[in-house]
Amino acid sequence: MRKIIYALLIMLLCIGIIYSLTRKPGLSKIESDTRALVRAIIQKEQPAAKAKEEVKRPERVGEKIAYDVKLGKISLGKAKYSHLPNVELDGKPAIHMTFETRLTRFSDIENIYSDPDTFLPLKIERAISSWPLSEEIFELYDQKNFTLTITKHKSGKGRQRTIKKDSPIHNAIMLPFYVRRMEEIDAGWSMTVNLPNQKFEIKFVSMEDVAVPAGSFKAYHFKSAPERFEVWVSADERKIPVKIKGNGALGYTLVMREYSI
């Protein structure tokens, strides 16, 4: 189709040149219409090429990040992030990721489905085991209407509740991986986070050298305001969350042990 358009474009230009050699001074209607048609074709082609360039993003399918979970210097267990091939969710493409946390007598396995364009969560399936009990949680996000429906199944009983917010809803586990999609991060950068139970800001505070079991990295350091957690993301094209720290009562820290893609 593009070849036909370009052939038509060349033909129209040739007609315009030939006619301009034989016409009288002043623009004729034929030449004016020809130029208008050429401009219309060029303007139609240019935005399409630009849009195609804007949606180009790093390919992360197959990425795996392994973390040590620590409480101070005490090792509590392991966590693992995996970026799986995209799937179809309700007839539309969706990013599929898993995040597994395994501690002593506790495990939390999450299947996370998100929008390829916005990276906002669409659906999350969680299987939690805390010996001797287990629980299943299903989260359905309606990002158009800013609602989240949570269904919990525990000990054979089910409960459901719906949370209504005033803007698109984020997910806490996804936040370190959401931040890494930002193309430009400089002084003063911040974003508003809207979790189901709270709203706050994430701010870029400094560029730091960070040492973790996987190696040493130059990293962007982000903090939440109020201070709920901190994230260090490698300052390279991969933007890997190399360290994640919770500032709550437990004060856990995830430090990257292995990275592969």
TORGU-955722 format. One line per field, with one value per residue (C-alpha): y, z, x; residue number from 1; residue in three letters. Coordinates in pm, whole numbers, plus 50000, padded with zeros to 5 digits. Each point is the difference from the previous one (the first is absolute). Last residue first. Layout:
# TORGU-955722
y = Y,...
z = Z,...
x = X,...
nr = NUM,...
rest = ALA,...
***
This chain:
# TORGU-955722
y = 48736,49940,50171,49846,50099,50325,50140,50008,50179,49959,50277,49800,50300,50180,50148,49740,49981,49895,49953,49915,50117,49963,50301,49796,50302,50103,50183,49689,50053,50048,50000,50138,49933,50153,50343,50250,50074,49702,49984,49933,49947,49975,49756,49958,49628,49759,49623,49726,49973,50374,50313,50334,50313,50292,50253,50201,50082,49887,50034,49762,50169,49881,49855,49726,49687,49890,50156,50330,50104,50355,50043,50189,50136,50307,49926,49766,49683,49988,49681,49878,49626,49923,50164,49735,49717,50143,50067,49654,49842,50298,49998,50319,50126,50252,50310,50097,49662,49747,49677,49695,49717,49623,49720,49624,49718,49656,50073,50320,50128,50372,50211,50356,50233,50313,50310,50302,49999,49972,49813,49715,49782,49642,49857,49632,49873,49637,49905,49724,49901,49754,50153,50341,49936,50280,49946,50329,50076,50356,50161,50326,50171,50324,49958,50288,49867,49622,49994,49768,49638,49887,49640,50013,49724,50071,49743,49956,49725,50160,50251,49963,50304,49949,50278,49902,50210,49995,50308,50012,49982,50044,49750,49992,49936,49869,49913,50161,49780,49982,50259,49822,50149,49782,50036,49807,49939,50174,50074,50192,50300,50253,49800,49858,49858,49887,50081,49820,50193,49825,50159,49770,50273,50335,50157,50367,50232,50134,50173,50343,49887,49862,50322,50201,49792,50035,50375,50044,49808,50206,50327,49885,49892,50325,50212,49817,50051,50373,50029,49830,50215,50318,49872,49915,50328,50197,50193,50324,50064,49806,49625,49802,49923,49983,49729,49773,50055,49943,49686,49869,50071,49818,49696,49994,50008,49732,49775,50078,49909,49676,49905,50067,49761
z = 53063,50323,50333,50328,50368,50009,50348,50149,50337,50288,50255,50210,50140,49666,49803,49721,49793,49638,49847,49647,49818,49648,49768,49697,49800,50287,50332,50203,50211,50380,50175,50336,50201,50216,50062,49961,49731,49819,49924,49676,49952,49639,49984,49908,50063,50190,49973,50022,50381,50029,50000,49914,49867,50016,49792,50218,50116,49725,50156,50039,50125,50216,49997,50227,50030,49638,49889,49809,49941,49887,49807,50060,49812,50163,49875,49701,49878,49631,49838,50286,49957,50305,50232,49920,50095,50348,50029,49892,50349,50137,49730,49837,49951,49734,50150,50253,50176,50064,50186,49955,50252,49983,50253,49949,50253,49956,50249,49813,49664,49942,49720,49942,49754,49912,49854,49810,49736,49702,50197,50092,50202,50099,50301,50091,50336,50102,50360,50182,50367,50172,49926,49836,49634,49772,49640,49819,49665,49872,49717,49805,50156,49842,49760,49795,49647,50055,50263,50291,50112,50325,50117,50367,50215,50374,50219,50375,50226,49990,49714,49631,49799,49637,49751,49663,49687,49704,49777,49840,49647,49961,49955,50369,50088,49729,50106,49977,50055,50361,50205,50314,50346,50281,50377,50253,50374,50338,50005,50316,49949,50044,49908,49662,49690,49745,49646,49662,49681,49684,49657,49733,49838,50068,49653,50036,49866,49655,50034,49901,49674,49858,50094,49811,49685,50012,50064,49679,49749,50023,49984,49683,49830,50088,49881,49664,49960,50072,49748,49732,50073,49962,49680,49845,50119,49834,50203,49841,49683,49694,49981,49782,50232,50312,49831,49963,50365,50139,49793,50122,50364,49954,49854,50286,50262,49820,50002,50373,50079,49795,50182,50336,49911
x = 51715,50192,50061,50117,50035,49803,49934,49650,49980,49755,49932,49754,49807,49994,50290,49999,50317,50046,50346,50115,49684,50146,49997,50118,50126,50228,49958,49913,49685,50022,49662,49888,49683,49728,50154,49714,50105,50149,50369,50190,50375,50119,50291,50367,50042,50222,49955,49734,50038,49914,50220,49836,50171,49756,49806,49763,49646,49762,49657,49706,49683,49711,49648,49869,49785,49948,50330,50011,50359,50079,50324,50323,50303,50159,50349,49996,49833,49909,49870,49777,49943,50216,49745,49737,50236,50062,49621,49878,49990,49804,49729,49874,49645,49893,49831,49729,49972,49722,50078,49777,49969,49965,50017,50017,50010,50161,50277,50092,49881,50040,49846,50122,49825,50196,49836,50133,49723,50233,50267,49764,50237,49912,50183,49973,50129,50050,50080,50186,50034,50239,50246,49975,49919,49890,49888,49946,49834,50030,49801,50019,50302,50127,50294,49851,50051,50040,49717,50075,49957,50164,50021,50100,50148,50023,50178,50040,50134,50347,49998,49914,49892,49901,49928,49858,49958,49761,49959,49655,49864,49620,49717,49907,50365,50231,50354,50343,50305,50127,50189,50119,50068,50140,50008,50210,50014,50029,50373,50099,50229,49717,49693,50098,49832,50259,49890,49992,49918,49884,49944,49856,49791,50170,50011,50090,49728,49899,49662,50138,50159,49675,49823,50262,49963,49622,50026,50212,49788,49680,50190,50182,49677,49820,50294,50004,49623,50030,50286,49794,49693,50207,50159,49666,49842,50278,50257,50120,50202,49874,50042,50238,50291,49774,49792,50299,50104,49648,49949,50335,49905,49668,50176,50252,49721,49802,50306,50052,49639,50023,50321,49830,49715
nr = 261,260,259,258,257,256,255,254,253,252,251,250,249,248,247,246,245,244,243,242,241,240,239,238,237,236,235,234,233,232,231,230,229,228,227,226,225,224,223,222,221,220,219,218,217,216,215,214,213,212,211,210,209,208,207,206,205,204,203,202,201,200,199,198,197,196,195,194,193,192,191,190,189,188,187,186,185,184,183,182,181,180,179,178,177,176,175,174,173,172,171,170,169,168,167,166,165,164,163,162,161,160,159,158,157,156,155,154,153,152,151,150,149,148,147,146,145,144,143,142,141,140,139,138,137,136,135,134,133,132,131,130,129,128,127,126,125,124,123,122,121,120,119,118,117,116,115,114,113,112,111,110,109,108,107,106,105,104,103,102,101,100,99,98,97,96,95,94,93,92,91,90,89,88,87,86,85,84,83,82,81,80,79,78,77,76,75,74,73,72,71,70,69,68,67,66,65,64,63,62,61,60,59,58,57,56,55,54,53,52,51,50,49,48,47,46,45,44,43,42,41,40,39,38,37,36,35,34,33,32,31,30,29,28,27,26,25,24,23,22,21,20,19,18,17,16,15,14,13,12,11,10,9,8,7,6,5,4,3,2,1
rest = ILE,SER,TYR,GLU,ARG,MET,VAL,LEU,THR,TYR,GLY,LEU,ALA,GLY,ASN,GLY,LYS,ILE,LYS,VAL,PRO,ILE,LYS,ARG,GLU,ASP,ALA,SER,VAL,TRP,VAL,GLU,PHE,ARG,GLU,PRO,ALA,SER,LYS,PHE,HIS,TYR,ALA,LYS,PHE,SER,GLY,ALA,PRO,VAL,ALA,VAL,ASP,GLU,MET,SER,VAL,PHE,LYS,ILE,GLU,PHE,LYS,GLN,ASN,PRO,LEU,ASN,VAL,THR,MET,SER,TRP,GLY,ALA,ASP,ILE,GLU,GLU,MET,ARG,ARG,VAL,TYR,PHE,PRO,LEU,MET,ILE,ALA,ASN,HIS,ILE,PRO,SER,ASP,LYS,LYS,ILE,THR,ARG,GLN,ARG,GLY,LYS,GLY,SER,LYS,HIS,LYS,THR,ILE,THR,LEU,THR,PHE,ASN,LYS,GLN,ASP,TYR,LEU,GLU,PHE,ILE,GLU,GLU,SER,LEU,PRO,TRP,SER,SER,ILE,ALA,ARG,GLU,ILE,LYS,LEU,PRO,LEU,PHE,THR,ASP,PRO,ASP,SER,TYR,ILE,ASN,GLU,ILE,ASP,SER,PHE,ARG,THR,LEU,ARG,THR,GLU,PHE,THR,MET,HIS,ILE,ALA,PRO,LYS,GLY,ASP,LEU,GLU,VAL,ASN,PRO,LEU,HIS,SER,TYR,LYS,ALA,LYS,GLY,LEU,SER,ILE,LYS,GLY,LEU,LYS,VAL,ASP,TYR,ALA,ILE,LYS,GLU,GLY,VAL,ARG,GLU,PRO,ARG,LYS,VAL,GLU,GLU,LYS,ALA,LYS,ALA,ALA,PRO,GLN,GLU,LYS,GLN,ILE,ILE,ALA,ARG,VAL,LEU,ALA,ARG,THR,ASP,SER,GLU,ILE,LYS,SER,LEU,GLY,PRO,LYS,ARG,THR,LEU,SER,TYR,ILE,ILE,GLY,ILE,CYS,LEU,LEU,MET,ILE,LEU,LEU,ALA,TYR,ILE,ILE,LYS,ARG,MET
***
